[in-house]
């Protein structure tokens, strides 16, 4: 979900800047001992956790159902257009204009339903991202506190700007966060 990544990136960049300020203000020896930084891939947490997959599957089911309805509407419009073309020669100018106006109204109704569907889908995606980002942040905080991490940043992904270019596997907390996320959201 690209929206997830975009929203997460907005949070991660200020976090990185804050981390650099903390590092810069500590003496070198103290910074090495006191500051521990980790990374997490929130999109992977959403996609690989049981609760996240369930939410994404629910969203996919909603999309599939709505797309089937819109496909039915499209098929009806194609059939109406075909019938109109076949009957055009037999109709008077008045009847033809009336049928064309009816067809145009159906097309406009279809376009309106498609637009409403897209807006509704964007709203549902935003709700899902907002809800799960809070849950992911909570799980990340628990893992970070247990591990003694001072800062955890969004790892980024190939689909968006990579926030973290390199990290040791030992500081990637994604799998631990997935486990904590599932533990906290298994209800």
C-alpha positions as CSV (number, residue, x, y, z in Angstrom):
1,X,0.0,0.0,0.0
2,X,1.7,3.1,-1.2
3,X,-0.4,5.4,1.0
4,X,1.0,3.6,4.1
5,X,4.6,4.2,2.9
6,X,4.0,7.8,2.1
7,X,2.5,8.5,5.5
8,X,5.2,6.6,7.3
9,X,7.9,8.5,5.4
10,X,6.5,11.8,6.7
11,X,7.0,10.6,10.3
12,X,10.4,8.9,9.8
13,X,12.3,11.9,8.3
14,X,11.8,14.1,11.4
15,X,12.7,11.1,13.6
16,X,16.0,10.7,11.7
17,X,16.8,14.4,12.2
18,X,16.0,14.1,15.9
19,X,18.3,11.1,16.2
20,X,21.2,12.9,14.5
21,X,20.8,15.8,16.9
22,X,20.9,13.4,19.8
23,X,24.0,11.7,18.4
24,X,25.7,15.1,17.8
25,X,25.1,16.3,21.3
26,X,26.6,13.2,23.0
27,X,30.4,12.6,23.5
28,X,31.7,10.0,21.0
29,X,32.2,7.3,23.6
30,X,28.9,7.9,25.3
31,X,27.0,8.0,22.0
32,X,28.3,4.6,21.1
33,X,27.3,3.1,24.4
34,X,24.0,5.0,25.1
35,X,22.4,5.3,21.7
36,X,21.0,2.3,19.9
37,X,19.1,2.8,16.7
38,X,16.8,0.3,15.0
39,X,14.7,0.1,11.8
40,X,11.3,-1.4,11.1
41,X,9.3,-1.9,7.9
42,X,5.7,-0.9,8.8
43,X,4.4,-2.2,5.5
44,X,5.8,-5.6,6.1
45,X,4.2,-5.6,9.6
46,X,0.8,-4.8,8.1
47,X,1.2,-7.4,5.3
48,X,2.8,-10.2,7.3
49,X,0.9,-10.0,10.6
50,X,-2.3,-11.9,11.1
51,X,-4.4,-8.9,12.0
52,X,-2.9,-6.8,9.2
53,X,-3.5,-9.5,6.6
54,X,-7.1,-9.8,7.9
55,X,-7.7,-6.1,7.5
56,X,-6.1,-6.1,4.0
57,X,-8.2,-9.1,2.9
58,X,-11.3,-7.3,4.1
59,X,-10.3,-4.2,2.0
60,X,-9.6,-6.5,-1.0
61,X,-13.0,-8.2,-0.6
62,X,-14.7,-4.8,-0.5
63,X,-12.9,-3.7,-3.7
64,X,-13.7,-7.0,-5.5
65,X,-17.4,-6.7,-4.6
66,X,-17.6,-3.1,-5.8
67,X,-15.7,-3.8,-8.9
68,X,-18.2,-6.6,-9.8
69,X,-21.0,-4.1,-9.4
70,X,-19.3,-1.6,-11.6
71,X,-18.5,-4.3,-14.2
72,X,-22.2,-5.2,-14.3
73,X,-23.0,-1.6,-14.9
74,X,-20.4,-1.4,-17.7
75,X,-21.8,-4.5,-19.4
76,X,-25.3,-3.0,-19.2
77,X,-24.0,0.3,-20.8
78,X,-22.3,-1.6,-23.6
79,X,-25.5,-3.6,-24.3
80,X,-27.6,-0.4,-24.3
81,X,-25.2,1.3,-26.7
82,X,-25.2,-1.7,-29.0
83,X,-29.0,-1.8,-29.0
84,X,-29.2,1.9,-29.6
85,X,-26.9,1.6,-32.7
86,X,-28.9,-1.3,-34.0
87,X,-32.2,0.6,-33.7
88,X,-30.9,4.0,-34.8
89,X,-32.0,3.6,-38.4
90,X,-35.6,2.6,-37.4
91,X,-36.1,5.4,-34.9
92,X,-37.4,8.9,-35.6
93,X,-35.2,11.8,-34.8
94,X,-37.2,12.5,-31.6
95,X,-37.0,8.9,-30.4
96,X,-33.3,8.8,-31.3
97,X,-32.6,12.0,-29.3
98,X,-34.7,10.6,-26.3
99,X,-32.8,7.3,-26.3
100,X,-29.4,9.1,-26.6
101,X,-30.3,11.4,-23.7
102,X,-31.3,8.3,-21.6
103,X,-28.0,6.6,-22.5
104,X,-26.0,9.8,-21.6
105,X,-27.8,9.9,-18.2
106,X,-26.9,6.3,-17.6
107,X,-23.3,7.0,-18.5
108,X,-23.2,10.0,-16.1
109,X,-24.7,7.9,-13.3
110,X,-22.1,5.2,-13.9
111,X,-19.3,7.7,-13.8
112,X,-20.7,9.2,-10.6
113,X,-20.9,5.8,-9.0
114,X,-17.3,5.0,-10.1
115,X,-16.0,8.3,-8.7
116,X,-17.9,7.7,-5.4
117,X,-16.4,4.2,-5.2
118,X,-12.8,5.6,-5.6
119,X,-13.4,8.3,-3.0
120,X,-14.9,5.7,-0.6
121,X,-11.9,3.4,-1.2
122,X,-9.4,6.2,-0.5
123,X,-11.2,6.9,2.7
124,X,-11.2,3.3,3.8
125,X,-7.5,3.0,2.9
126,X,-6.7,6.1,5.0
127,X,-8.7,4.8,7.9
128,X,-6.9,1.4,7.8
129,X,-3.5,3.1,7.6
130,X,-4.3,5.5,10.5
131,X,-5.6,2.7,12.7
132,X,-2.8,0.3,12.0
133,X,0.0,2.9,12.2
134,X,-1.1,3.5,15.8
135,X,-1.0,-0.2,16.5
136,X,2.4,-0.6,14.7
137,X,3.8,2.3,16.6
138,X,2.6,0.8,19.9
139,X,4.2,-2.6,19.1
140,X,7.4,-0.9,17.9
141,X,7.6,1.0,21.2
142,X,7.3,-2.2,23.2
143,X,10.0,-3.9,21.2
144,X,12.3,-0.9,21.3
145,X,12.0,-0.5,25.0
146,X,12.7,-4.2,25.6
147,X,15.8,-4.0,23.4
148,X,17.1,-0.7,24.7
149,X,16.7,1.1,21.4
150,X,16.7,4.9,21.6
151,X,15.3,5.5,18.1
152,X,13.5,3.3,15.5
153,X,13.0,4.7,12.0
154,X,11.0,3.5,9.0
155,X,13.2,1.3,6.8
156,X,11.5,2.5,3.6
157,X,11.0,0.3,0.6
158,X,11.7,-0.1,-3.1
159,X,8.3,1.6,-3.9
160,X,9.2,4.8,-2.1
161,X,12.3,6.7,-1.2
162,X,14.5,4.4,0.9
163,X,15.0,6.2,4.2
164,X,17.6,3.7,5.4
165,X,20.2,2.8,2.8
166,X,22.0,0.3,5.0
167,X,21.4,-1.4,8.3
168,X,22.8,-4.5,10.1
169,X,20.3,-7.3,10.4
170,X,20.6,-7.0,14.1
171,X,19.0,-3.6,14.1
172,X,16.0,-4.6,11.9
173,X,13.2,-5.0,14.3
174,X,10.5,-5.8,11.8
175,X,10.1,-9.5,12.7
176,X,10.0,-8.7,16.4
177,X,7.4,-6.0,15.8
178,X,5.3,-8.4,13.7
179,X,5.3,-10.9,16.7
180,X,4.5,-8.2,19.2
181,X,1.8,-6.7,16.8
182,X,0.2,-10.2,16.5
183,X,0.4,-10.7,20.3
184,X,-1.3,-7.4,21.0
185,X,-3.9,-7.6,18.3
186,X,-4.9,-11.3,18.5
187,X,-8.1,-10.5,20.3
